[in-house]
Amino acid sequence: MERSYLGEFEELVLLATAVLEDGAYGLTIVSELKQRTNRSISLSGVHVALYRLEEKGLLSSELGGATASRGGRRKRMFRVTASGQQTLDNIRQVRNELYDAIPGISLSPR
């Protein structure tokens, strides 16, 4: 598998998509990221990241059904692919190893 490199915002969008599971679409991802990061997040920025992640094969998407609450519009629902989950696992491993290597700080139980 070719390794995917992500920017910080792409990583956050991928993580939020994984957290939301079957409920991941643009607005729910924005809401999740605002709540967890306490920073301004634009819907268009999330959409750009979602499509970029889909191009990299880390997300897949499909159109959901139209609902009256959305004025008959359909939502594009996103899911993390197996490759996306592997990328998240790799990122987590690298970060944990780096944190553990900080002199005087250990996050691992002893």
SEKE-533166 format. One record per residue: residue number from 1; residue in one letter; x, y, z of N, C-alpha, C, O in turn. Coordinates in steps of 0.1 Angstrom, whole numbers, plus 5000, padded with zeros to 4 digits. Layout:
<recs>
> n, res, nxx, nyy, nzz, caxx, cayy, cazz, cxx, cyy, czz, oxx, oyy, ozz
> NUM, A, X, Y, Z, X, Y, Z, X, Y, Z, X, Y, Z;
...
</recs>
This chain:
<recs>
> n, res, nxx, nyy, nzz, caxx, cayy, cazz, cxx, cyy, czz, oxx, oyy, ozz
> 1, M, 5008, 4988, 5000, 5000, 5000, 5000, 5009, 5012, 5000, 5018, 5013, 5008;
> 2, E, 5006, 5022, 4991, 5013, 5034, 4991, 5009, 5043, 5003, 4997, 5044, 5006;
> 3, R, 5019, 5049, 5009, 5016, 5057, 5021, 5010, 5070, 5017, 5014, 5077, 5008;
> 4, S, 4999, 5074, 5024, 4993, 5087, 5022, 4998, 5097, 5033, 4998, 5094, 5044;
> 5, Y, 5001, 5109, 5028, 5005, 5119, 5037, 4994, 5129, 5038, 4988, 5133, 5028;
> 6, L, 4990, 5133, 5050, 4979, 5142, 5053, 4984, 5154, 5059, 4993, 5154, 5067;
> 7, G, 4977, 5165, 5056, 4979, 5178, 5063, 4971, 5177, 5076, 4962, 5168, 5078;
> 8, E, 4973, 5186, 5085, 4966, 5185, 5098, 4951, 5186, 5097, 4944, 5179, 5103;
> 9, F, 4946, 5195, 5088, 4931, 5196, 5086, 4926, 5183, 5080, 4915, 5179, 5083;
> 10, E, 4933, 5178, 5070, 4928, 5165, 5064, 4927, 5154, 5074, 4918, 5146, 5075;
> 11, E, 4937, 5154, 5083, 4937, 5144, 5094, 4925, 5146, 5103, 4918, 5136, 5106;
> 12, L, 4922, 5158, 5106, 4910, 5161, 5115, 4897, 5157, 5108, 4888, 5151, 5115;
> 13, V, 4896, 5160, 5095, 4884, 5156, 5088, 4882, 5141, 5087, 4871, 5136, 5089;
> 14, L, 4893, 5134, 5085, 4893, 5120, 5084, 4889, 5114, 5098, 4881, 5104, 5099;
> 15, L, 4895, 5119, 5109, 4891, 5115, 5122, 4877, 5117, 5125, 4870, 5109, 5131;
> 16, A, 4872, 5129, 5122, 4857, 5132, 5125, 4848, 5123, 5117, 4838, 5119, 5122;
> 17, T, 4852, 5120, 5105, 4844, 5111, 5097, 4844, 5097, 5103, 4833, 5090, 5104;
> 18, A, 4855, 5093, 5109, 4855, 5080, 5116, 4847, 5080, 5128, 4840, 5070, 5131;
> 19, V, 4847, 5091, 5135, 4839, 5092, 5148, 4824, 5092, 5145, 4817, 5086, 5152;
> 20, L, 4820, 5098, 5134, 4806, 5100, 5131, 4800, 5087, 5124, 4788, 5085, 5123;
> 21, E, 4809, 5078, 5120, 4805, 5066, 5113, 4794, 5068, 5102, 4797, 5075, 5092;
> 22, D, 4782, 5063, 5104, 4772, 5064, 5093, 4765, 5078, 5092, 4758, 5080, 5083;
> 23, G, 4769, 5087, 5101, 4762, 5100, 5101, 4772, 5111, 5096, 4770, 5123, 5099;
> 24, A, 4782, 5107, 5088, 4792, 5117, 5084, 4789, 5123, 5071, 4789, 5117, 5060;
> 25, Y, 4785, 5136, 5071, 4784, 5144, 5059, 4789, 5158, 5063, 4792, 5161, 5074;
> 26, G, 4790, 5167, 5053, 4796, 5180, 5055, 4792, 5187, 5068, 4801, 5191, 5076;
> 27, L, 4779, 5189, 5071, 4775, 5197, 5082, 4778, 5190, 5095, 4783, 5197, 5105;
> 28, T, 4777, 5177, 5096, 4779, 5170, 5109, 4794, 5170, 5111, 4799, 5171, 5123;
> 29, I, 4802, 5170, 5101, 4817, 5170, 5103, 4821, 5184, 5108, 4830, 5185, 5117;
> 30, V, 4816, 5194, 5102, 4818, 5208, 5107, 4815, 5209, 5121, 4823, 5214, 5129;
> 31, S, 4803, 5205, 5125, 4798, 5205, 5139, 4808, 5198, 5148, 4811, 5203, 5159;
> 32, E, 4811, 5186, 5144, 4820, 5178, 5153, 4834, 5184, 5155, 4839, 5185, 5166;
> 33, L, 4839, 5190, 5144, 4852, 5196, 5145, 4852, 5209, 5153, 4861, 5212, 5161;
> 34, K, 4841, 5217, 5151, 4839, 5229, 5159, 4839, 5226, 5174, 4845, 5232, 5183;
> 35, Q, 4831, 5216, 5177, 4829, 5212, 5191, 4842, 5207, 5197, 4846, 5210, 5209;
> 36, R, 4850, 5199, 5190, 4862, 5193, 5196, 4874, 5202, 5195, 4883, 5200, 5203;
> 37, T, 4875, 5211, 5185, 4887, 5219, 5184, 4885, 5234, 5188, 4894, 5241, 5190;
> 38, N, 4872, 5238, 5190, 4869, 5251, 5194, 4875, 5262, 5185, 4880, 5272, 5189;
> 39, R, 4875, 5259, 5172, 4880, 5268, 5162, 4870, 5270, 5151, 4861, 5261, 5149;
> 40, S, 4872, 5280, 5143, 4863, 5283, 5132, 4866, 5273, 5120, 4877, 5271, 5116;
> 41, I, 4855, 5266, 5116, 4856, 5256, 5105, 4846, 5260, 5094, 4834, 5261, 5097;
> 42, S, 4851, 5261, 5082, 4841, 5264, 5071, 4837, 5252, 5064, 4844, 5242, 5062;
> 43, L, 4824, 5252, 5060, 4818, 5240, 5053, 4826, 5238, 5040, 4828, 5227, 5036;
> 44, S, 4829, 5249, 5033, 4836, 5247, 5020, 4850, 5241, 5022, 4854, 5233, 5014;
> 45, G, 4856, 5245, 5033, 4869, 5239, 5036, 4868, 5224, 5039, 4877, 5216, 5035;
> 46, V, 4858, 5220, 5046, 4855, 5206, 5049, 4853, 5198, 5036, 4858, 5187, 5034;
> 47, H, 4844, 5204, 5027, 4841, 5198, 5014, 4854, 5195, 5006, 4856, 5185, 5000;
> 48, V, 4862, 5205, 5005, 4875, 5204, 4998, 4883, 5192, 5004, 4889, 5184, 4996;
> 49, A, 4884, 5192, 5017, 4892, 5181, 5023, 4885, 5167, 5021, 4892, 5158, 5018;
> 50, L, 4872, 5167, 5022, 4865, 5154, 5019, 4868, 5149, 5005, 4871, 5137, 5004;
> 51, Y, 4867, 5157, 4995, 4869, 5153, 4982, 4884, 5149, 4979, 4887, 5140, 4972;
> 52, R, 4893, 5156, 4986, 4907, 5153, 4984, 4910, 5139, 4991, 4917, 5131, 4985;
> 53, L, 4904, 5137, 5002, 4905, 5124, 5009, 4899, 5113, 5001, 4904, 5102, 5001;
> 54, E, 4888, 5116, 4994, 4882, 5106, 4986, 4891, 5103, 4974, 4892, 5091, 4970;
> 55, E, 4897, 5113, 4968, 4906, 5111, 4957, 4918, 5102, 4961, 4924, 5094, 4953;
> 56, K, 4922, 5103, 4974, 4934, 5095, 4979, 4929, 5081, 4982, 4938, 5073, 4986;
> 57, G, 4916, 5079, 4982, 4911, 5065, 4985, 4910, 5063, 5000, 4908, 5051, 5004;
> 58, L, 4910, 5074, 5008, 4909, 5072, 5022, 4894, 5073, 5027, 4891, 5069, 5038;
> 59, L, 4886, 5078, 5018, 4871, 5079, 5021, 4864, 5074, 5009, 4869, 5075, 4998;
> 60, S, 4852, 5070, 5011, 4842, 5067, 5000, 4830, 5075, 5003, 4827, 5079, 5015;
> 61, S, 4821, 5077, 4993, 4809, 5084, 4996, 4798, 5079, 4987, 4800, 5072, 4977;
> 62, E, 4786, 5082, 4991, 4774, 5079, 4983, 4763, 5089, 4987, 4763, 5095, 4998;
> 63, L, 4754, 5091, 4977, 4743, 5101, 4980, 4733, 5094, 4988, 4728, 5082, 4985;
> 64, G, 4728, 5100, 4999, 4717, 5095, 5007, 4704, 5099, 5000, 4704, 5106, 4990;
> 65, G, 4693, 5096, 5006, 4680, 5099, 5001, 4676, 5114, 5004, 4681, 5120, 5013;
> 66, A, 4668, 5119, 4995, 4663, 5133, 4997, 4653, 5133, 5009, 4645, 5124, 5011;
> 67, T, 4654, 5144, 5017, 4645, 5145, 5028, 4638, 5159, 5028, 4644, 5169, 5022;
> 68, A, 4626, 5159, 5033, 4619, 5172, 5034, 4626, 5182, 5042, 4625, 5194, 5040;
> 69, S, 4633, 5177, 5053, 4640, 5187, 5062, 4651, 5194, 5055, 4655, 5205, 5059;
> 70, R, 4656, 5189, 5044, 4666, 5195, 5036, 4661, 5201, 5023, 4668, 5203, 5014;
> 71, G, 4648, 5203, 5023, 4642, 5209, 5011, 4643, 5200, 4999, 4643, 5204, 4987;
> 72, G, 4642, 5187, 5001, 4643, 5177, 4990, 4657, 5175, 4985, 4659, 5167, 4975;
> 73, R, 4667, 5181, 4991, 4681, 5179, 4987, 4687, 5166, 4993, 4682, 5162, 5004;
> 74, R, 4696, 5160, 4986, 4702, 5148, 4991, 4716, 5151, 4998, 4722, 5161, 4994;
> 75, K, 4720, 5143, 5007, 4733, 5145, 5014, 4743, 5135, 5008, 4739, 5124, 5005;
> 76, R, 4755, 5139, 5007, 4766, 5130, 5003, 4772, 5125, 5016, 4778, 5133, 5024;
> 77, M, 4770, 5112, 5019, 4775, 5106, 5031, 4789, 5100, 5029, 4792, 5094, 5018;
> 78, F, 4798, 5101, 5038, 4812, 5097, 5037, 4815, 5086, 5047, 4809, 5086, 5058;
> 79, R, 4823, 5077, 5043, 4828, 5066, 5052, 4843, 5065, 5050, 4849, 5067, 5040;
> 80, V, 4850, 5061, 5061, 4864, 5058, 5061, 4866, 5044, 5054, 4860, 5035, 5058;
> 81, T, 4875, 5044, 5045, 4878, 5031, 5038, 4888, 5023, 5046, 4894, 5029, 5056;
> 82, A, 4891, 5011, 5043, 4902, 5003, 5050, 4915, 5010, 5049, 4923, 5010, 5058;
> 83, S, 4918, 5016, 5037, 4930, 5024, 5035, 4930, 5036, 5045, 4941, 5039, 5050;
> 84, G, 4919, 5042, 5046, 4918, 5054, 5055, 4920, 5050, 5070, 4927, 5057, 5077;
> 85, Q, 4915, 5038, 5074, 4917, 5034, 5087, 4931, 5030, 5090, 4937, 5033, 5100;
> 86, Q, 4938, 5024, 5080, 4952, 5021, 5081, 4960, 5033, 5082, 4970, 5034, 5090;
> 87, T, 4957, 5044, 5075, 4964, 5056, 5075, 4962, 5062, 5089, 4972, 5067, 5095;
> 88, L, 4950, 5062, 5095, 4948, 5067, 5108, 4956, 5059, 5119, 4962, 5065, 5128;
> 89, D, 4957, 5046, 5117, 4964, 5038, 5126, 4979, 5041, 5125, 4986, 5042, 5136;
> 90, N, 4984, 5043, 5113, 4999, 5047, 5111, 5002, 5060, 5118, 5012, 5062, 5124;
> 91, I, 4993, 5070, 5115, 4995, 5083, 5121, 4996, 5082, 5136, 5004, 5088, 5143;
> 92, R, 4986, 5075, 5142, 4986, 5074, 5157, 4998, 5067, 5162, 5004, 5072, 5172;
> 93, Q, 5003, 5057, 5155, 5015, 5050, 5160, 5027, 5059, 5159, 5035, 5060, 5169;
> 94, V, 5029, 5067, 5148, 5040, 5076, 5147, 5039, 5087, 5158, 5050, 5090, 5165;
> 95, R, 5028, 5092, 5160, 5026, 5102, 5171, 5029, 5097, 5185, 5036, 5103, 5192;
> 96, N, 5024, 5085, 5188, 5027, 5079, 5201, 5041, 5077, 5203, 5047, 5079, 5214;
> 97, E, 5048, 5072, 5192, 5063, 5069, 5193, 5070, 5082, 5196, 5080, 5083, 5204;
> 98, L, 5066, 5093, 5189, 5073, 5106, 5191, 5070, 5111, 5205, 5080, 5116, 5211;
> 99, Y, 5058, 5110, 5210, 5055, 5115, 5223, 5063, 5107, 5233, 5068, 5113, 5243;
> 100, D, 5064, 5094, 5231, 5071, 5085, 5241, 5086, 5088, 5241, 5093, 5086, 5250;
> 101, A, 5091, 5094, 5229, 5105, 5097, 5228, 5109, 5111, 5234, 5121, 5114, 5235;
> 102, I, 5099, 5118, 5238, 5102, 5131, 5244, 5109, 5129, 5258, 5104, 5122, 5266;
> 103, P, 5121, 5134, 5260, 5128, 5132, 5272, 5120, 5137, 5284, 5115, 5148, 5284;
> 104, G, 5119, 5129, 5294, 5113, 5133, 5306, 5098, 5131, 5306, 5091, 5134, 5317;
> 105, I, 5092, 5127, 5295, 5078, 5125, 5294, 5075, 5111, 5289, 5081, 5107, 5279;
> 106, S, 5066, 5104, 5295, 5062, 5091, 5290, 5047, 5090, 5292, 5042, 5092, 5303;
> 107, L, 5041, 5087, 5281, 5026, 5085, 5281, 5023, 5070, 5282, 5011, 5067, 5284;
> 108, S, 5033, 5062, 5282, 5031, 5047, 5283, 5030, 5043, 5298, 5038, 5049, 5306;
> 109, P, 5021, 5034, 5301, 5021, 5030, 5315, 5034, 5022, 5318, 5039, 5014, 5310;
> 110, R, 5039, 5024, 5330, 5052, 5017, 5334, 5049, 5006, 5344, 5058, 4999, 5348;
</recs>
